[in-house]
Amino acid sequence: MKQWYEDLFENYALTYDNEVFVQGTAGECDFIEKEIAFDKTVRILDIGCGTGRHAIELARRGHTVVGIDLSESQLKRAAEKAHAAGLHVDFQRHDARSLPFREEFDAAIMLCEGAFPLMETDEMNYQILQGAARALKPGGKLIFTTLNGLFPLFHSVKDFLAGESKEGNATYTGNSFDLMTFRDHNITHAKDDLGISKSLQCNERYYVPPEITWLLKSLRFDTVDIFGATLGAFSRNDTLTPEDFEMLVVAAKGCRGQGAADR
């Protein structure tokens, strides 16, 4: 049985590229480049790369990128876009919960809920962080965004999503935030690239900053910095508040040693 995120992203590549939340690519890549000191020798892993927007932009700037995703249609669209731009990006189909890489990358990115935190259990979300940690060399950096658990304590997720949507984008109804699990359950309505309407029962996990810090520390990340995530304008100057729908996390992997990331 397919999970909601597998069903949603099947034949959804062209439509996905028109969603409002994917329009900040250039500014987000500016931040990534700054975090890796504009070093063109850095090898980058893009986890949950979707249609390749960050991977392609970083390749355009001279970086070596491997993009992975579970969706064949998303990867096909990514490869077509890279080819049209005359760029080489290594796109591979993998499940983010079981990545095959071990200490191969200097940096990993996981943006716009790229796999994490879409999984159906906390254990599966943790497996994604484990895989990212294993893929990084000692001293490597993980940059990702995730849903900010402080936001639904003060605001309506339903109202926020309705206000951010535009014609042709996915819409969300029946939102119900569970304080015991920090999961928002909703019905996502979308039309795929074939014009077929879908209504999917979805749920996503929101995380509070201490959880993220503890999870990453358990995976041998020495430093964990958390900021507010402004679409297209990531910055270390943005202190995370309950007004931020997403948080931006930058973590640096520690020195070699036995830990949860090795398993």
N, C-alpha and C positions, 0 to 999 in steps of 0.2 A: 504494500500500500504506500503510495506516495505521500510525503509530508507536504504541508501547505506551501512551503517555500520552493519545493521542487515543482509543484503544479503551477505556481505563480510565474516562475521564470522559464517555463516551457513556452516557446514561441512568443517571447515578450521582449526581445532585444531592441527592436526599433522603437517600441512604445517606451521602454525603459529610458532610452536616450533622450526622451522629451520630458521626463519627470522633472519637477522643479528642484528636487533635492540633488540632482546630478550636474548642476550648472556652475559649480564653483571650482572646477578642476584646476585651472591655472593658478589661482591663489593658493590652493591646497598644496600643489606641487612646489610653489615658492617656499612654503614652510618646510616641506620635506627636504628640499635641497639645502636649506639653511641648517637643518638638523644634522645633515651628513657633511656639512662644511663644503658643499659644492664639489665633493670628491668624485670624479668620474670613474675611479677604480672601484668604487663601492658597488657590490652586487646586491640587487634589491629583489625581494620576494613580495609579490602583490597577492595577498590571500583574499579570495572572494572577489576577483578582479572584475567580474561582470563583463560588460562590453569593452573593457580595457581602457577606460578613459584616463586613469592615472598612469597605468603602465605605458600607454602610447605617448602621453605627454612627457613622461620622464625619459623615454627612449628618444623622443624628438630633441631633448636637451642633452643627449649624449650618454645617458646612463644605460647600464645593462640590467634588464628586468626579466624575471620569470613571473608570468601571471597564471594563477590557478583558480579554477572554478568548478562547481559541480554541474552547471548547466551547459549542455552541448550547444544550445542555440545562442547563449550569451558568448561562448567562446568562438563560435563561428563568426558572429558579428564582430568580435574583437579582432580576429585574424583578418577579416575583410577590411576593416578600418586601418589596420597597420599596413596592409599591403597597398591600399590606396594612397597612404601617406609616404610610401617608399621606405618604411621602417621595418626593422627586424625585432620582433618581440617573441620570446619563447612562451607560447600559451599551452598549458597542459591541463587535462581534466583529472582532478583529484578531489576527494572528499577531505575537507579541512580538518575533520576529526582524525584522520589517519594519513598525515603527510609523510612522504617517503624520505624527506631531506634530513641530513644530520650535519650540522655545523658547516653549511655551505654558503651562507649569506651574511653580509655585513649589516643589512637592515631588512626589516619586514614591515609592510604596511597592511592595514586591514581597516578600510575606511567605508563610511556610509553603511554600517552594519554588514560588512562583508563577512558572512557566515556567523560570527559572534555578534550579537547574542540571540540568534534566531532559533537555535536548537531547542528541542522539546524538553530537555532536562538540563539541570545545572551541571551534571556530570559530563554531558556532551559538550557544553560550552567550555568546560575546563579542558577537555581533550583538545580543543582548538588552540587554547593558550599553550598547552603542553607541546603541541606540534610546532607552533611558532617558536617556542623556546629552543626546541631541539634543532630547528633549522638554522638558528643563528649561531655564528661563531662567538667565542668568548669576547665580551666587549661590544657585541652587536646591539643594535637599537631596534625596539619595537614601537611603532607609531600606529595607534588605532583610535577609532571613535566608537562609543557605545552609548546606549540610552541612559540618561541621567535619572537615577532613582529619586533624586530630590524634587524633580519637576512635578510628578504626579501627586506628591504630598501637598502641593500648593495650588495646582492648576488642573484643569480638565484636559486630558489627552485628546478626547473626542473633539473639543472646541479648537484645540491647537491644530490638529490634522485637517479639520474642515477649513480653517482659515488659511492654511498653507497650500491647499490644492488649487488647481486651475483646470479648465475644461480639457478633457481628454486624459487626465491623470487618474490614477486609482483613487477610490474614495473608501471611507471606513465608517461602519455603523456598528451599533451595539457594543461600544467599548465598555469594558468592565475591568477595573484595576483591582487586583487581589493583593491586599496588604500582607497576607501570610506568605505569599510566594514572590511578590513584586513582579508579577506578570500581568500584562494588559492583554485581555482577550477581546477580539473584535472580528467582524466579518468584513473582509476586504473585497471590494467590487472592482473589477478591471476588465478591459477588453484587450485580448492579445493581438499579435500582429496579423492574425487572420480575421479579426473582427469578431471573434467568439467571446461572449461575455462569461465571466467567471465570478462566482461568489464563494470565497474560501474562508473557512474558520481558522483564524490565525491567533497565535499568541507569541509575544516577545518578552524577554526578560529585561527588566530595568535593574541597574546596579548602583549602589551608593559607593562613594569614594573609598571608605575603609575596606569594603569587600574586594574591590579591584586591587588595592594595595596589598592586601593579604594574599590574594590568589597569585599575584605576580612575585611577591617575595618568596612564596613557597616554591616557585619555579626558578629561583636563584637570580632574579633581577635585583641588582643592588640598589638602584635608584628608580623611583616611580614618581613621576610628576603628572599632575592632573590639572586641566584647564577647562574653561568653557570653550565649546566648539562652535564658532561662527562660520556658517556656510561660506566657503570661498575665501575666508580670511582668518585662517588659524593663526594664533599668536600666543606666546608665552606670557603676554601681558594681560590676558583675559582670565581673571579669577573665576573659578566655577561658582555659580550661584543657583538657587532654585529656579531662576528665570531661563536657564539653559536647558533646552530639550535634549541635547547631547553633551557628553563630556569628551575631551581630547586627552588621550593618555600617551605619555612618552616614557618608555622604560628602557634602562640599559642593563644588559645581561652581565652578570659577574664573571669572575675567573672560573676556570675549569674546576670541577669538583662534583662529587656524587650528589644527586638531588632528584626531585620529582621530574625534572625535565629530561633526565637521562633514561627514563623508563618508557 
